[in-house]
Amino acid sequence: MWKLLIILLIIFLIGTCNAYTPIGGGVCNCNSCTDCTSALENNTDCSNEVRLTTNIGSGATCINNGGYTAFSHKILNGQGYKITADEYGIWLDDDNQGMTITNLKIEECNAGIYMEEDIENTIIQHCNISQNYFGIYFNSGNDLINTTVEYNRIIKNNYGIFGYLQ
């Protein structure tokens, strides 16, 4: 009986060790690409800020709202940690409004931050974006309104800031 309980406890702990953690006040901590994406999609427990607690990476896109789930009116605080990915470090798409990306290192991606279509009132600040093909890639067939890129270190990318505006 005890062995069964211990096995179930281990399975439970393994299954939950990578989940994002609500810490109160609309703030959550995350420690993987999937968990950070899920935390940013959570408008209840993580309504204000999502904080990285370790370096994270992905073989594809790391933090992704390309599924048209808006990360609106939130802060993604890297707390000095790093994102790496084969495709996009962060992909913001359609109807994203009022997001702040701050205190983050983004390296070794095709595009560190990829922003596409109808992005409004987004701030990218205090980030170190380096060793990517594109540091920040704006691909906007429609609106790119009041987007601010300030106080960043964007170096050693093939293209630091690239815009394809139609």
C-alpha positions as CSV (number, residue, x, y, z in Angstrom):
1,M,0.0,0.0,0.0
2,W,2.8,2.4,1.0
3,K,4.7,1.6,-2.2
4,L,1.6,2.5,-4.3
5,L,1.2,5.8,-2.5
6,I,4.8,6.7,-3.0
7,I,4.6,5.8,-6.7
8,L,1.5,8.0,-7.1
9,L,3.2,10.8,-5.3
10,I,6.2,10.6,-7.5
11,I,4.0,10.6,-10.6
12,F,2.1,13.6,-9.3
13,L,5.3,15.5,-8.6
14,I,6.8,14.7,-12.0
15,G,3.7,15.7,-13.7
16,T,3.5,19.1,-12.0
17,C,7.2,20.1,-11.7
18,N,7.2,22.1,-14.9
19,A,3.9,23.9,-14.5
20,Y,3.8,27.7,-14.0
21,T,3.3,28.9,-10.5
22,P,0.8,31.6,-9.5
23,I,2.4,33.6,-6.7
24,G,-0.4,36.1,-6.1
25,G,-1.5,39.5,-7.3
26,G,-1.9,38.3,-10.9
27,V,1.8,37.3,-11.1
28,C,3.0,33.9,-12.1
29,N,6.5,32.3,-12.4
30,C,7.3,29.9,-15.3
31,N,10.3,27.7,-16.2
32,S,9.7,26.4,-19.7
33,C,8.5,27.6,-23.1
34,T,5.2,25.8,-22.8
35,D,4.6,26.9,-19.2
36,C,5.3,30.6,-20.1
37,T,3.0,30.4,-23.0
38,S,0.2,28.9,-20.8
39,A,0.8,31.5,-18.1
40,L,0.5,34.3,-20.6
41,E,-2.8,32.8,-21.8
42,N,-4.1,32.6,-18.2
43,N,-6.1,35.8,-17.6
44,T,-7.1,34.7,-14.0
45,D,-4.0,33.7,-12.0
46,C,-1.5,35.4,-14.3
47,S,-3.4,38.6,-15.3
48,N,-0.6,41.1,-14.7
49,E,2.9,39.6,-15.1
50,V,4.7,36.4,-16.0
51,R,8.2,36.0,-14.8
52,L,10.9,33.6,-16.0
53,T,12.7,31.7,-13.3
54,T,15.4,30.0,-15.5
55,N,16.8,30.0,-19.0
56,I,14.4,28.3,-21.4
57,G,14.5,27.0,-25.0
58,S,12.7,25.2,-27.7
59,G,13.4,23.4,-30.9
60,A,10.7,25.4,-32.6
61,T,9.0,28.6,-31.3
62,C,9.4,29.2,-27.5
63,I,6.7,31.6,-26.5
64,N,3.9,31.6,-29.0
65,N,0.6,33.3,-29.3
66,G,0.4,32.4,-33.0
67,G,-2.7,30.5,-32.1
68,Y,-4.5,33.8,-31.9
69,T,-4.7,33.8,-28.1
70,A,-3.8,37.3,-27.2
71,F,-1.3,38.0,-24.4
72,S,-2.8,41.4,-24.0
73,H,-2.1,43.8,-21.1
74,K,0.6,41.7,-19.5
75,I,4.3,42.0,-18.7
76,L,6.7,39.2,-19.6
77,N,9.6,39.8,-17.2
78,G,12.6,37.7,-18.1
79,Q,14.4,38.7,-14.9
80,G,17.7,38.5,-16.8
81,Y,17.1,34.9,-18.0
82,K,17.5,33.7,-21.6
83,I,15.3,32.4,-24.3
84,T,16.7,30.3,-27.2
85,A,14.7,28.7,-30.1
86,D,15.2,27.4,-33.6
87,E,12.4,29.5,-35.0
88,Y,11.0,32.4,-32.9
89,G,12.0,33.3,-29.3
90,I,8.6,35.1,-28.9
91,W,5.9,35.2,-31.6
92,L,3.2,37.8,-31.2
93,D,0.3,37.6,-33.7
94,D,-3.1,39.2,-34.2
95,D,-4.8,41.3,-31.7
96,N,-2.0,41.5,-29.2
97,Q,-2.4,44.8,-27.2
98,G,-0.6,46.4,-24.4
99,M,2.1,43.7,-23.8
100,T,5.5,44.6,-22.3
101,I,8.5,42.4,-22.8
102,T,11.3,43.4,-20.4
103,N,14.6,42.2,-18.8
104,L,15.1,39.3,-21.2
105,K,17.9,37.8,-23.2
106,I,16.9,36.3,-26.5
107,E,19.6,34.4,-28.4
108,E,20.2,31.9,-31.2
109,C,16.7,32.2,-32.9
110,N,15.7,32.7,-36.5
111,A,13.8,35.8,-35.1
112,G,14.3,36.9,-31.5
113,I,10.9,38.6,-31.4
114,Y,8.5,38.2,-34.3
115,M,5.5,40.5,-34.4
116,E,2.8,40.0,-37.0
117,E,-0.5,41.9,-37.8
118,D,-2.5,44.2,-35.6
119,I,0.0,44.7,-32.7
120,E,-0.9,47.7,-30.5
121,N,0.7,49.4,-27.6
122,T,3.5,46.9,-27.1
123,I,6.7,47.8,-25.4
124,I,10.1,46.0,-25.7
125,Q,12.5,47.3,-23.2
126,H,15.7,46.5,-21.3
127,C,16.3,43.3,-23.4
128,N,19.5,41.9,-24.7
129,I,18.7,40.5,-28.2
130,S,21.8,39.0,-29.9
131,Q,23.1,36.2,-32.1
132,N,19.8,35.8,-34.0
133,Y,19.2,36.0,-37.7
134,F,16.6,38.8,-37.1
135,G,16.7,40.5,-33.7
136,I,13.2,41.9,-33.9
137,Y,11.1,41.2,-37.0
138,F,8.0,43.4,-37.7
139,N,5.8,41.7,-40.3
140,S,2.7,43.8,-40.5
141,G,0.2,43.7,-43.4
142,N,-2.1,45.9,-41.3
143,D,-1.5,47.9,-38.1
144,L,1.6,48.2,-35.9
145,I,0.4,51.0,-33.6
146,N,2.3,52.6,-30.8
147,T,4.9,49.9,-30.5
148,T,7.9,51.1,-28.5
149,V,11.4,49.6,-28.7
150,E,13.6,51.3,-26.1
151,Y,16.7,50.8,-23.9
152,N,17.6,47.5,-25.5
153,R,20.9,46.0,-26.6
154,I,20.4,44.6,-30.1
155,I,23.8,43.3,-31.3
156,K,25.4,40.5,-33.4
157,N,22.2,39.7,-35.3
158,N,22.2,39.5,-39.1
159,Y,19.4,42.1,-39.0
160,G,18.9,44.0,-35.8
161,I,15.4,45.4,-36.4
162,F,13.8,44.3,-39.6
163,G,10.4,45.6,-40.9
164,Y,8.3,44.2,-43.7
165,L,5.4,46.6,-43.8
166,Q,2.7,46.4,-46.5
